[in-house]
Amino acid sequence: LPISEVNSNMATSTAGKLGSRLSRVMLLRGFHCSTVSQAGKEWRIMHGMAPGGTEYGPLTDLPDWSYVDGRPAPPWKGQVRRKMQREEFARRVVMLSEEVDHGMQVWEHKQQQLVAEEEERQRSLLKPKGSLLRNKPADRKS
């Protein structure tokens, strides 16, 4: 047989074997393909980095160049956009934090009102008279 026929026969038999093996793996393990951009995501998260390599960090945040006299380069559109997003995020965090603080104050005020109402209810209950009143302090001392 010529070499080209031998190579093609080997390729088809290997592809057939790989295909059946691959189909078994897909059935047994739930095989899936993910994008290349997700490669290393778990490792970056475990090491305290951004899930995708371009969200933040020195390569994203710092300028690529500056003037010779030391002046910084003008900000790029992406830098301005990220700065605005961060400012908006910080405003939202402050707003939500204030809402939580206000909610806690309202809850504490309600709890104080409930305690005061219970104390008033206890105070307004009928009090024992006569011999029961005299026996109570003695019972408390013993």
DSSP file with accessible surface (Angstrom, degrees, kcal/mol):
  #  RESIDUE AA STRUCTURE BP1 BP2  ACC     N-H-->O    O-->H-N    N-H-->O    O-->H-N    TCO  KAPPA ALPHA  PHI   PSI    X-CA   Y-CA   Z-CA
    1    1 A L              0   0  159      0, 0.0     2,-0.0     0, 0.0     5,-0.0   0.000 360.0 360.0 360.0 144.0    0.0    0.0    0.0
    2    2 A P     >  -     0   0   69      0, 0.0     4,-1.9     0, 0.0     3,-0.4  -0.313 360.0-113.5 -69.6 157.7    1.2    3.5   -0.7
    3    3 A I  H  > S+     0   0  129      1,-0.2     4,-2.8     2,-0.2     5,-0.2   0.877 114.7  58.2 -62.1 -36.7    2.1    5.7    2.4
    4    4 A S  H  > S+     0   0   83      1,-0.2     4,-2.3     2,-0.2    -1,-0.2   0.900 107.0  47.7 -63.4 -37.9   -0.8    8.1    1.8
    5    5 A E  H  > S+     0   0   90     -3,-0.4     4,-2.5     2,-0.2    -1,-0.2   0.902 111.4  50.6 -69.0 -39.4   -3.3    5.2    2.0
    6    6 A V  H  X S+     0   0   58     -4,-1.9     4,-2.5     2,-0.2    -2,-0.2   0.943 112.0  47.5 -62.8 -45.3   -1.7    3.9    5.2
    7    7 A N  H  X S+     0   0   93     -4,-2.8     4,-2.4     1,-0.2    -2,-0.2   0.913 113.1  47.9 -63.1 -41.5   -1.8    7.3    6.8
    8    8 A S  H  X S+     0   0   57     -4,-2.3     4,-2.5    -5,-0.2     5,-0.2   0.902 111.5  50.5 -69.0 -36.5   -5.5    7.8    5.8
    9    9 A N  H  X S+     0   0   86     -4,-2.5     4,-2.2     2,-0.2     5,-0.2   0.918 112.3  47.2 -64.5 -42.2   -6.4    4.4    7.1
   10   10 A M  H  X S+     0   0  110     -4,-2.5     4,-2.6    -5,-0.2     5,-0.2   0.912 111.6  51.4 -64.6 -39.8   -4.7    5.1   10.4
   11   11 A A  H  X S+     0   0   59     -4,-2.4     4,-2.8    -5,-0.2    -2,-0.2   0.927 111.5  45.9 -65.4 -42.7   -6.4    8.5   10.6
   12   12 A T  H  X S+     0   0   95     -4,-2.5     4,-2.5     2,-0.2    -1,-0.2   0.915 114.5  47.3 -69.2 -39.3   -9.9    7.1   10.0
   13   13 A S  H  X S+     0   0   56     -4,-2.2     4,-2.4    -5,-0.2    -2,-0.2   0.918 114.7  46.9 -68.7 -38.2   -9.4    4.3   12.5
   14   14 A T  H  X S+     0   0   84     -4,-2.6     4,-3.1    -5,-0.2     5,-0.3   0.928 112.9  49.1 -66.7 -42.3   -8.0    6.7   15.1
   15   15 A A  H  X S+     0   0   62     -4,-2.8     4,-2.9    -5,-0.2    -2,-0.2   0.899 111.2  50.5 -63.9 -40.0  -10.8    9.1   14.5
   16   16 A G  H  X S+     0   0   48     -4,-2.5     4,-2.1    -5,-0.2    -1,-0.2   0.933 114.0  44.0 -62.9 -44.6  -13.4    6.3   14.9
   17   17 A K  H  X S+     0   0  142     -4,-2.4     4,-2.4     2,-0.2    -2,-0.2   0.926 116.2  46.9 -65.3 -44.2  -11.8    5.2   18.1
   18   18 A L  H  X S+     0   0  103     -4,-3.1     4,-3.5     1,-0.2     5,-0.2   0.913 110.2  54.1 -64.8 -39.2  -11.5    8.7   19.4
   19   19 A G  H  X S+     0   0   37     -4,-2.9     4,-2.4    -5,-0.3    -1,-0.2   0.930 111.6  43.0 -61.6 -46.1  -15.1    9.5   18.4
   20   20 A S  H  X S+     0   0   54     -4,-2.1     4,-1.9     2,-0.2    -1,-0.2   0.914 117.0  47.4 -68.1 -39.3  -16.5    6.6   20.3
   21   21 A R  H  X S+     0   0  154     -4,-2.4     4,-2.4    -5,-0.2    -2,-0.2   0.930 112.6  49.7 -66.0 -41.9  -14.3    7.3   23.3
   22   22 A L  H  X S+     0   0   72     -4,-3.5     4,-2.7     1,-0.2    -2,-0.2   0.904 108.7  52.1 -64.2 -40.1  -15.2   10.9   23.2
   23   23 A S  H  X S+     0   0   56     -4,-2.4     4,-2.0    -5,-0.2    -1,-0.2   0.902 109.7  49.8 -65.6 -36.2  -18.9   10.1   23.0
   24   24 A R  H  X S+     0   0  137     -4,-1.9     4,-2.6     2,-0.2     5,-0.3   0.924 111.0  49.4 -66.0 -41.7  -18.6    7.9   26.1
   25   25 A V  H  X S+     0   0   42     -4,-2.4     4,-2.9     1,-0.2     6,-0.4   0.922 109.5  52.1 -62.2 -41.7  -16.7   10.7   27.9
   26   26 A M  H  X>S+     0   0   95     -4,-2.7     4,-1.0     1,-0.2     5,-0.5   0.908 113.5  43.8 -62.4 -40.0  -19.4   13.1   27.0
   27   27 A L  H  <5S+     0   0  149     -4,-2.0    -1,-0.2    -5,-0.2    -2,-0.2   0.901 121.0  38.9 -71.9 -40.4  -22.1   10.8   28.3
   28   28 A L  H  <5S+     0   0  148     -4,-2.6    -2,-0.2    -5,-0.2    -3,-0.2   0.884 127.4  28.1 -80.3 -38.9  -20.3    9.9   31.5
   29   29 A R  H  <5S-     0   0  203     -4,-2.9    -3,-0.2    -5,-0.3    -1,-0.2   0.450 100.1-114.3-107.6  -1.9  -18.7   13.2   32.5
   30   30 A G  T  <5 -     0   0   51     -4,-1.0    -4,-0.2    -5,-0.4    -3,-0.1   0.967  41.6-151.3  66.5  48.7  -21.0   15.8   31.1
   31   31 A F      < +     0   0   99     -5,-0.5     2,-0.3    -6,-0.4    -1,-0.1  -0.224  23.6 169.2 -56.6 135.6  -18.4   17.1   28.7
   32   32 A H        -     0   0  141     -3,-0.1     2,-0.5     2,-0.0    -1,-0.0  -0.984  29.9-128.6-145.9 159.8  -18.6   20.7   27.7
   33   33 A C        -     0   0  111     -2,-0.3     2,-0.3     0, 0.0    -2,-0.0  -0.912  22.8-168.1-109.9 132.8  -16.5   23.3   25.9
   34   34 A S        -     0   0   85     -2,-0.5     5,-0.0     1,-0.1    -2,-0.0  -0.834  30.6 -93.1-115.6 162.5  -15.8   26.7   27.5
   35   35 A T    >   -     0   0   84     -2,-0.3     3,-1.3     1,-0.1     4,-0.2  -0.290  29.0-118.9 -72.7 158.2  -14.4   29.7   25.9
   36   36 A V  G >  S+     0   0  132      1,-0.3     3,-1.9     2,-0.2    -1,-0.1   0.835 110.6  68.1 -65.6 -29.2  -10.7   30.4   26.0
   37   37 A S  G 3  S+     0   0   82      1,-0.3    16,-0.3     3,-0.0    -1,-0.3   0.744  96.2  55.3 -65.1 -20.5  -11.3   33.6   27.9
   38   38 A Q  G X  S+     0   0   78     -3,-1.3     3,-1.9    14,-0.1     4,-0.3   0.490  78.5 121.6 -88.3  -4.6  -12.5   31.6   30.9
   39   39 A A  T <  S+     0   0   61     -3,-1.9    -3,-0.0     1,-0.3    -4,-0.0  -0.391  82.6  10.3 -62.7 128.6   -9.2   29.6   31.1
   40   40 A G  T 3> S+     0   0   36     -2,-0.1     4,-2.5     3,-0.0    -1,-0.3   0.549  86.2 131.9  82.2   9.1   -7.6   30.0   34.5
   41   41 A K  H <> S+     0   0   73     -3,-1.9     4,-2.4     1,-0.2     5,-0.2   0.931  72.6  46.9 -60.6 -48.2  -10.7   31.7   36.0
   42   42 A E  H  > S+     0   0  135     -4,-0.3     4,-2.7     1,-0.2    -1,-0.2   0.904 112.0  51.1 -62.2 -41.3  -10.7   29.6   39.1
   43   43 A W  H  > S+     0   0  141      2,-0.2     4,-1.6     1,-0.2    -1,-0.2   0.932 110.9  48.1 -62.7 -44.0   -6.9   30.0   39.6
   44   44 A R  H  <>S+     0   0   45     -4,-2.5     5,-3.3     1,-0.2    -2,-0.2   0.916 112.9  48.1 -64.3 -41.0   -7.2   33.8   39.4
   45   45 A I  H ><5S+     0   0   87     -4,-2.4     3,-1.7     1,-0.2    -1,-0.2   0.925 109.1  53.5 -65.5 -42.5  -10.1   33.9   41.8
   46   46 A M  H 3<5S+     0   0  146     -4,-2.7    -1,-0.2     1,-0.3    -2,-0.2   0.833 110.3  48.5 -61.2 -29.8   -8.3   31.7   44.3
   47   47 A H  T 3<5S-     0   0  105     -4,-1.6    -1,-0.3    -5,-0.2    -2,-0.2   0.210 122.9-103.1 -98.2  16.0   -5.3   34.1   44.2
   48   48 A G  T < 5S+     0   0   62     -3,-1.7    -3,-0.2     1,-0.2     2,-0.2   0.747  79.2 128.3  75.8  23.8   -7.4   37.2   44.7
   49   49 A M      < -     0   0   88     -5,-3.3    -1,-0.2    -6,-0.2     8,-0.1  -0.561  68.1 -79.3-105.5 173.1   -7.4   38.4   41.1
   50   50 A A        -     0   0    5      6,-0.3    -1,-0.1    -2,-0.2    -5,-0.0  -0.406  38.8-122.2 -67.9 145.7  -10.1   39.4   38.7
   51   51 A P  S    S+     0   0   48      0, 0.0     2,-0.4     0, 0.0    -7,-0.2   0.899 103.1  40.0 -58.5 -42.8  -12.0   36.4   37.1
   52   52 A G  S >  S-     0   0   17     -8,-0.1     3,-1.3     1,-0.1     4,-0.3  -0.866  93.9-122.1-103.9 144.1  -11.1   37.7   33.6
   53   53 A G  T 3  S+     0   0   55     -2,-0.4    -3,-0.1   -16,-0.3    -1,-0.1   0.583 102.2  53.6 -67.2  -5.0   -7.6   39.0   33.2
   54   54 A T  T 3  S+     0   0  114      1,-0.1    -1,-0.3     6,-0.1     3,-0.1   0.273  78.1  89.7-116.9  13.8   -8.6   42.5   32.0
   55   55 A E  S <  S-     0   0   93     -3,-1.3     2,-0.3     1,-0.3    -2,-0.1   0.911 101.6 -20.3 -79.6 -44.6  -11.1   43.8   34.6
   56   56 A Y  S    S+     0   0  118     -4,-0.3    -1,-0.3    -3,-0.0    -6,-0.3  -0.976  82.0  95.3-155.3 168.3   -8.6   45.5   36.9
   57   57 A G  S >> S-     0   0   20     -2,-0.3     4,-3.4     1,-0.1     3,-0.8  -0.676  82.4 -60.3 130.8 173.7   -4.9   45.5   37.7
   58   58 A P  H 3> S+     0   0   92      0, 0.0     4,-1.6     0, 0.0    -1,-0.1   0.859 129.3  54.5 -63.0 -34.0   -1.8   47.5   36.8
   59   59 A L  H 34 S+     0   0  164      1,-0.2    -2,-0.1     2,-0.2    -5,-0.0   0.789 119.8  33.8 -71.3 -23.8   -2.0   46.5   33.1
   60   60 A T  H <4 S+     0   0   25     -3,-0.8    -1,-0.2     3,-0.0    -6,-0.1   0.841 125.6  37.4 -94.9 -39.9   -5.5   47.9   32.9
   61   61 A D  H  < S+     0   0   59     -4,-3.4    -2,-0.2     2,-0.1    -1,-0.0   0.818 100.7  73.6 -88.6 -34.4   -5.4   50.8   35.4
   62   62 A L  S  < S-     0   0  105     -4,-1.6    17,-0.0    -5,-0.4     2,-0.0  -0.534  87.9-103.7 -84.5 150.0   -2.0   52.4   34.9
   63   63 A P        -     0   0   68      0, 0.0    -1,-0.1     0, 0.0    -2,-0.1  -0.328  17.5-133.9 -69.1 154.6   -1.1   54.4   31.9
   64   64 A D  S    S+     0   0  108      1,-0.1     2,-0.3    -5,-0.0    -2,-0.0   0.735  82.9   0.9 -78.0 -23.2    1.0   52.9   29.1
   65   65 A W        -     0   0  112      0, 0.0     8,-0.7     0, 0.0     2,-0.3  -0.943  58.6-157.5-155.2 168.6    3.2   56.0   28.8
   66   66 A S  B     -A   72   0A  71     -2,-0.3     5,-0.1     6,-0.2     2,-0.0  -0.959  37.1 -86.3-146.9 165.3    3.9   59.5   30.2
   67   67 A Y    >   -     0   0   88      4,-2.2     3,-1.8    -2,-0.3     6,-0.1  -0.350  38.5-114.6 -71.0 158.1    5.6   62.6   29.0
   68   68 A V  T 3  S+     0   0  158      1,-0.3    -1,-0.1     2,-0.1     0, 0.0   0.872 115.7  58.7 -62.7 -34.9    9.3   62.9   29.5
   69   69 A D  T 3  S-     0   0  110      1,-0.1    -1,-0.3     2,-0.0    -2,-0.1   0.484 124.3-101.5 -78.3   2.7    8.9   65.9   31.8
   70   70 A G  S <  S+     0   0   57     -3,-1.8    -2,-0.1     1,-0.3    -1,-0.1   0.355  74.7 140.4 101.6 -10.3    6.7   63.7   34.1
   71   71 A R        -     0   0  130      1,-0.1    -4,-2.2    -5,-0.1    -1,-0.3  -0.438  55.9-112.3 -64.3 143.6    3.2   64.8   33.2
   72   72 A P  B     -A   66   0A 101      0, 0.0    -6,-0.2     0, 0.0    -1,-0.1  -0.395  31.1-104.1 -74.7 155.9    0.8   61.9   33.0
   73   73 A A        -     0   0   13     -8,-0.7     3,-0.1     1,-0.1    -7,-0.0  -0.397  46.3 -91.2 -71.5 152.3   -0.7   60.9   29.7
   74   74 A P        -     0   0   70      0, 0.0    -1,-0.1     0, 0.0     2,-0.1  -0.394  53.2 -97.5 -62.9 146.3   -4.3   61.9   29.1
   75   75 A P        -     0   0   90      0, 0.0     2,-0.1     0, 0.0     0, 0.0  -0.365  36.7-125.5 -68.4 146.7   -6.8   59.3   30.3
   76   76 A W     >  -     0   0  123      1,-0.1     4,-2.5    -3,-0.1     5,-0.2  -0.384  25.4-105.1 -84.4 165.8   -8.1   56.9   27.7
   77   77 A K  H  > S+     0   0  192      1,-0.2     4,-2.7     2,-0.2     5,-0.2   0.909 122.1  51.2 -58.9 -41.5  -11.8   56.3   27.0
   78   78 A G  H  > S+     0   0   20      2,-0.2     4,-2.7     1,-0.2    -1,-0.2   0.895 109.5  49.9 -64.1 -39.8  -11.6   52.9   28.8
   79   79 A Q  H  > S+     0   0   37      2,-0.2     4,-2.4     1,-0.2    -2,-0.2   0.923 112.4  47.0 -65.0 -42.9  -10.0   54.5   31.9
   80   80 A V  H  X S+     0   0   62     -4,-2.5     4,-2.4     2,-0.2    -2,-0.2   0.929 112.9  49.7 -64.1 -42.9  -12.6   57.2   32.0
   81   81 A R  H  X S+     0   0  130     -4,-2.7     4,-2.5    -5,-0.2    -2,-0.2   0.938 112.0  47.2 -62.4 -45.6  -15.4   54.7   31.6
   82   82 A R  H  X S+     0   0   42     -4,-2.7     4,-2.5     1,-0.2    -1,-0.2   0.901 110.9  52.4 -64.3 -38.1  -14.0   52.5   34.4
   83   83 A K  H  X S+     0   0  127     -4,-2.4     4,-2.4     2,-0.2    -1,-0.2   0.933 110.6  47.3 -63.3 -42.9  -13.5   55.5   36.7
   84   84 A M  H  X S+     0   0  120     -4,-2.4     4,-2.6     1,-0.2    -2,-0.2   0.909 111.4  51.2 -65.6 -39.8  -17.1   56.5   36.2
   85   85 A Q  H  X S+     0   0  109     -4,-2.5     4,-2.5     1,-0.2    -1,-0.2   0.916 111.1  48.0 -62.7 -42.7  -18.3   52.9   36.8
   86   86 A R  H  X S+     0   0  116     -4,-2.5     4,-2.6     2,-0.2    -1,-0.2   0.895 111.5  49.9 -65.8 -40.2  -16.3   52.7   40.0
   87   87 A E  H  X S+     0   0   83     -4,-2.4     4,-2.6     2,-0.2    -2,-0.2   0.923 111.9  48.0 -64.2 -42.5  -17.7   56.1   41.2
   88   88 A E  H  X S+     0   0  109     -4,-2.6     4,-2.4     2,-0.2    -2,-0.2   0.914 112.0  50.0 -63.4 -41.2  -21.3   55.0   40.4
   89   89 A F  H  X S+     0   0  143     -4,-2.5     4,-2.5    -5,-0.2    -2,-0.2   0.924 110.5  49.7 -62.8 -42.8  -20.6   51.7   42.3
   90   90 A A  H  X S+     0   0   53     -4,-2.6     4,-2.5     2,-0.2    -2,-0.2   0.912 110.2  50.7 -64.5 -40.9  -19.2   53.7   45.3
   91   91 A R  H  X S+     0   0  136     -4,-2.6     4,-2.6     1,-0.2    -1,-0.2   0.922 111.1  48.8 -61.2 -41.7  -22.3   55.9   45.3
   92   92 A R  H  X S+     0   0  135     -4,-2.4     4,-2.8     2,-0.2     5,-0.2   0.909 109.7  51.4 -66.0 -40.5  -24.6   52.9   45.2
   93   93 A V  H  X S+     0   0   71     -4,-2.5     4,-2.6     2,-0.2    -1,-0.2   0.933 111.7  47.2 -61.2 -45.4  -22.6   51.3   48.1
   94   94 A V  H  X S+     0   0   78     -4,-2.5     4,-2.5     2,-0.2    -2,-0.2   0.937 112.8  49.2 -62.3 -44.2  -23.0   54.4   50.2
   95   95 A M  H  X S+     0   0   79     -4,-2.6     4,-2.2     1,-0.2    -2,-0.2   0.942 113.6  45.2 -61.8 -46.6  -26.7   54.7   49.4
   96   96 A L  H  X S+     0   0   68     -4,-2.8     4,-2.4     1,-0.2    -1,-0.2   0.885 111.6  53.1 -66.7 -36.0  -27.4   51.1   50.3
   97   97 A S  H  X S+     0   0   58     -4,-2.6     4,-2.6    -5,-0.2    -1,-0.2   0.916 109.1  49.1 -64.1 -41.2  -25.3   51.4   53.4
   98   98 A E  H  X S+     0   0  123     -4,-2.5     4,-2.7     2,-0.2    -2,-0.2   0.894 109.7  52.4 -64.9 -38.3  -27.3   54.4   54.5
   99   99 A E  H  X S+     0   0  113     -4,-2.2     4,-2.6     2,-0.2    -2,-0.2   0.916 110.2  47.9 -63.3 -41.8  -30.6   52.5   53.8
  100  100 A V  H  X S+     0   0   91     -4,-2.4     4,-2.5     2,-0.2    -2,-0.2   0.930 112.1  49.5 -64.4 -43.6  -29.4   49.6   56.0
  101  101 A D  H  X S+     0   0   86     -4,-2.6     4,-2.3     2,-0.2    -2,-0.2   0.925 112.0  48.3 -60.8 -43.6  -28.4   52.0   58.8
  102  102 A H  H  X S+     0   0  119     -4,-2.7     4,-2.5     1,-0.2    -1,-0.2   0.923 111.0  50.8 -63.3 -43.1  -31.8   53.7   58.5
  103  103 A G  H  X S+     0   0   39     -4,-2.6     4,-2.5     1,-0.2    -1,-0.2   0.897 109.7  50.2 -61.0 -40.2  -33.6   50.3   58.6
  104  104 A M  H  X S+     0   0   92     -4,-2.5     4,-2.8     2,-0.2    -1,-0.2   0.901 110.2  50.1 -65.7 -40.0  -31.6   49.3   61.7
  105  105 A Q  H  X S+     0   0  125     -4,-2.3     4,-2.5     2,-0.2    -2,-0.2   0.924 111.4  48.3 -64.1 -43.2  -32.5   52.6   63.5
  106  106 A V  H  X S+     0   0   57     -4,-2.5     4,-2.5     2,-0.2    -2,-0.2   0.932 112.5  49.1 -62.2 -43.8  -36.2   52.1   62.6
  107  107 A W  H  X S+     0   0  139     -4,-2.5     4,-2.4     1,-0.2    -2,-0.2   0.929 111.8  48.1 -62.0 -45.0  -36.0   48.5   63.9
  108  108 A E  H  X S+     0   0   97     -4,-2.8     4,-2.5     2,-0.2    -1,-0.2   0.904 110.9  51.5 -62.6 -40.5  -34.3   49.5   67.2
  109  109 A H  H  X S+     0   0  101     -4,-2.5     4,-2.3     1,-0.2    -2,-0.2   0.925 110.6  48.5 -62.6 -42.3  -36.9   52.3   67.7
  110  110 A K  H  X S+     0   0  120     -4,-2.5     4,-2.5     2,-0.2    -2,-0.2   0.900 110.4  51.4 -64.1 -40.4  -39.7   49.7   67.2
  111  111 A Q  H  X S+     0   0   75     -4,-2.4     4,-2.3     2,-0.2    -2,-0.2   0.915 109.8  49.6 -63.5 -41.0  -38.0   47.4   69.6
  112  112 A Q  H  X S+     0   0  130     -4,-2.5     4,-2.6     1,-0.2    -2,-0.2   0.902 110.5  50.8 -64.3 -38.9  -37.7   50.1   72.2
  113  113 A Q  H  X S+     0   0   93     -4,-2.3     4,-2.8     2,-0.2    -2,-0.2   0.916 109.3  50.6 -64.7 -41.7  -41.4   51.0   71.7
  114  114 A L  H  X S+     0   0   94     -4,-2.5     4,-2.3     2,-0.2    -2,-0.2   0.914 111.4  48.0 -62.7 -41.6  -42.4   47.3   72.2
  115  115 A V  H  X S+     0   0   79     -4,-2.3     4,-2.5     2,-0.2    -2,-0.2   0.932 112.7  48.5 -64.1 -44.0  -40.4   47.2   75.4
  116  116 A A  H  X S+     0   0   52     -4,-2.6     4,-2.6     1,-0.2    -2,-0.2   0.915 111.4  50.1 -64.1 -40.6  -41.9   50.4   76.7
  117  117 A E  H  X S+     0   0  121     -4,-2.8     4,-2.5     2,-0.2    -1,-0.2   0.905 110.8  49.4 -63.9 -40.5  -45.4   49.2   75.8
  118  118 A E  H  X S+     0   0   85     -4,-2.3     4,-2.6     2,-0.2    -2,-0.2   0.916 111.3  49.1 -65.2 -41.5  -44.8   45.9   77.7
  119  119 A E  H  X S+     0   0  117     -4,-2.5     4,-2.4     2,-0.2    -2,-0.2   0.920 111.8  49.2 -63.4 -41.4  -43.5   47.8   80.7
  120  120 A E  H  X S+     0   0   97     -4,-2.6     4,-2.0     2,-0.2    -2,-0.2   0.911 110.9  50.2 -64.9 -39.1  -46.6   50.0   80.6
  121  121 A R  H  X S+     0   0  120     -4,-2.5     4,-0.6     1,-0.2    -2,-0.2   0.926 111.0  48.5 -64.4 -42.6  -48.9   47.0   80.3
  122  122 A Q  H >< S+     0   0  100     -4,-2.6     3,-0.7     1,-0.2    -1,-0.2   0.895 112.3  49.3 -64.2 -39.5  -47.1   45.3   83.3
  123  123 A R  H 3< S+     0   0  152     -4,-2.4    -1,-0.2     1,-0.2    -2,-0.2   0.840 109.0  52.7 -68.0 -32.8  -47.5   48.6   85.3
  124  124 A S  H 3< S+     0   0   80     -4,-2.0    -1,-0.2    -5,-0.2    -2,-0.2   0.516  84.8 109.9 -84.7  -4.4  -51.2   48.9   84.5
  125  125 A L  S << S-     0   0   79     -3,-0.7     2,-0.1    -4,-0.6    -3,-0.0  -0.306  84.3 -88.8 -66.1 155.2  -52.1   45.4   85.6
  126  126 A L        -     0   0  176      1,-0.1    -1,-0.1    -2,-0.0    -2,-0.1  -0.399  44.1-138.7 -64.0 141.7  -54.2   45.0   88.8
  127  127 A K        -     0   0  135     -3,-0.1     6,-0.1    -2,-0.1    -1,-0.1  -0.759  19.4-104.9-106.5 147.0  -52.0   44.8   91.9
  128  128 A P        -     0   0   42      0, 0.0     2,-0.3     0, 0.0    -1,-0.1  -0.354  38.8-160.0 -67.5 150.4  -52.7   42.5   94.8
  129  129 A K    >   +     0   0  177      4,-0.1     3,-1.1    -2,-0.0     4,-0.2  -0.834  44.1   3.1-127.5 164.4  -54.1   44.0   98.0
  130  130 A G  T 3> S+     0   0   40     -2,-0.3     4,-1.5     1,-0.3     3,-0.4  -0.351 125.0   0.5  70.1-131.9  -54.4   43.1  101.6
  131  131 A S  H 3> S+     0   0   75      1,-0.2     4,-2.0     2,-0.2    -1,-0.3   0.826 130.3  58.3 -66.8 -31.7  -52.7   40.0  102.9
  132  132 A L  H <> S+     0   0  109     -3,-1.1     4,-1.5     1,-0.2    -1,-0.2   0.894 104.9  51.6 -64.3 -36.0  -51.3   39.0   99.5
  133  133 A L  H  4 S+     0   0   98     -3,-0.4    -2,-0.2    -4,-0.2    -1,-0.2   0.899 111.0  47.5 -67.4 -38.5  -49.5   42.4   99.4
  134  134 A R  H  X S+     0   0  189     -4,-1.5     4,-0.7     1,-0.2    -1,-0.2   0.852 111.5  50.8 -70.0 -34.8  -47.9   41.8  102.8
  135  135 A N  H  X S+     0   0   87     -4,-2.0     4,-2.2     1,-0.2    -1,-0.2   0.799  96.6  70.1 -76.0 -26.7  -46.9   38.2  102.0
  136  136 A K  H  X S+     0   0   94     -4,-1.5     4,-2.1     1,-0.2     5,-0.2   0.934  96.8  47.6 -61.1 -50.5  -45.1   39.1   98.7
  137  137 A P  H  > S+     0   0   63      0, 0.0     4,-1.6     0, 0.0    -1,-0.2   0.899 112.3  51.5 -60.9 -34.4  -42.1   41.0  100.2
  138  138 A A  H  X S+     0   0   58     -4,-0.7     4,-1.3     1,-0.2    -2,-0.2   0.906 108.9  50.9 -66.0 -38.6  -41.6   38.1  102.6
  139  139 A D  H  < S+     0   0  110     -4,-2.2    -1,-0.2     1,-0.2    -3,-0.1   0.884 107.8  53.4 -65.8 -34.4  -41.7   35.6   99.8
  140  140 A R  H  < S+     0   0  192     -4,-2.1    -1,-0.2     1,-0.2    -2,-0.2   0.852 106.1  52.2 -69.7 -34.3  -39.1   37.6   97.9
  141  141 A K  H  <        0   0  186     -4,-1.6    -1,-0.2    -5,-0.2    -2,-0.2   0.820 360.0 360.0 -73.1 -29.5  -36.6   37.7  100.8
  142  142 A S     <        0   0  126     -4,-1.3    -3,-0.1    -5,-0.1    -4,-0.0   0.102 360.0 360.0 -85.5 360.0  -36.7   33.9  101.3
